[in-house]
């Protein structure tokens, strides 16, 4: 108890301390001697691996809607694909894309 320590210091060294000052000094002395209890609370667990991140939708390869490999679609499937491009990027961007293939 701090009050017992304060009494001991007063009797032995003729020094007056408050209970708080005694507790602070005791803690500092114990830390220097390596006898402090250390951090309180739950010990840290094993390191976790970072979560896998998925690629953004724009960089993923589009899967064919009909299950066929790319390049074997019929005109209807191609029209639907162009419609999806227009919906996603806008008419002018799709026209610019087509111009790249035309030249």
C-alpha positions in Angstrom: 0.0 0.0 0.0 1.3 3.5 -0.8 0.5 4.8 2.7 2.8 2.1 4.2 5.5 3.2 1.7 5.1 6.9 2.5 5.4 6.1 6.3 8.6 4.0 5.6 10.2 6.8 3.6 9.3 9.4 6.3 10.7 7.2 9.1 13.8 6.0 7.2 14.8 9.1 5.1 12.9 11.9 6.8 11.3 12.8 3.5 7.6 13.6 3.0 5.8 12.1 0.0 2.2 12.0 -1.1 0.7 8.6 -1.9 0.6 9.5 -5.6 4.2 10.5 -5.6 5.2 7.3 -3.9 3.3 5.2 -6.4 4.8 7.1 -9.4 8.4 6.6 -8.0 7.7 3.0 -7.3 6.5 2.4 -10.8 9.6 4.2 -12.3 11.9 2.2 -10.1 10.2 -1.1 -11.0 10.3 -0.3 -14.8 14.1 0.4 -14.5 14.6 -2.9 -12.7 12.6 -4.8 -15.3 9.9 -6.0 -12.8 7.0 -4.1 -14.3 4.1 -6.4 -15.3 4.2 -5.1 -18.9 1.3 -4.3 -21.1 -2.1 -5.2 -19.9 -4.8 -6.8 -22.1 -5.0 -9.6 -24.6 -1.7 -10.7 -26.1 -1.4 -10.1 -29.8 -2.4 -12.9 -32.1 -0.6 -14.2 -35.1 -0.1 -11.8 -38.0 -2.9 -11.9 -40.5 -2.3 -12.0 -44.3 -3.6 -9.0 -46.2 -7.0 -9.6 -47.8 -6.9 -10.4 -51.5 -8.2 -7.6 -53.6 -10.2 -8.2 -56.8 -9.4 -6.3 -60.0 -11.7 -3.4 -60.9 -14.4 -4.3 -63.3 -12.8 -2.3 -66.1 -9.6 -4.4 -66.1 -11.2 -7.8 -65.9 -11.6 -9.7 -69.1 -15.3 -9.9 -70.0 -16.7 -13.4 -70.1 -18.7 -14.1 -73.3 -22.5 -14.0 -72.7 -23.1 -17.1 -74.7 -20.3 -19.3 -73.3 -18.5 -19.4 -76.6 -14.9 -18.2 -76.8 -14.3 -14.7 -78.1 -14.5 -14.3 -81.8 -17.1 -16.9 -82.4 -20.2 -14.7 -81.6 -22.9 -14.2 -84.1 -24.2 -10.8 -85.2 -26.9 -10.7 -82.5 -24.4 -11.3 -79.7 -22.1 -8.6 -81.2 -24.9 -6.1 -81.3 -25.7 -6.8 -77.6 -22.0 -6.4 -76.7 -21.9 -3.0 -78.6 -25.1 -2.0 -76.7 -23.4 -2.8 -73.4 -20.4 -0.7 -74.5 -22.7 2.3 -75.3 -24.4 1.9 -72.0 -21.1 1.8 -70.1 -19.0 4.4 -72.1 -21.5 6.5 -74.1 -22.2 6.7 -77.9 -19.3 9.1 -78.7 -16.7 6.9 -77.0 -17.9 3.8 -78.8 -17.8 5.6 -82.1 -14.2 6.6 -81.3 -13.4 2.9 -80.5 -14.9 1.9 -83.8 -12.8 4.5 -85.7 -9.7 2.9 -84.2 -10.5 -0.4 -85.9 -11.6 1.2 -89.2 -8.2 2.8 -89.8 
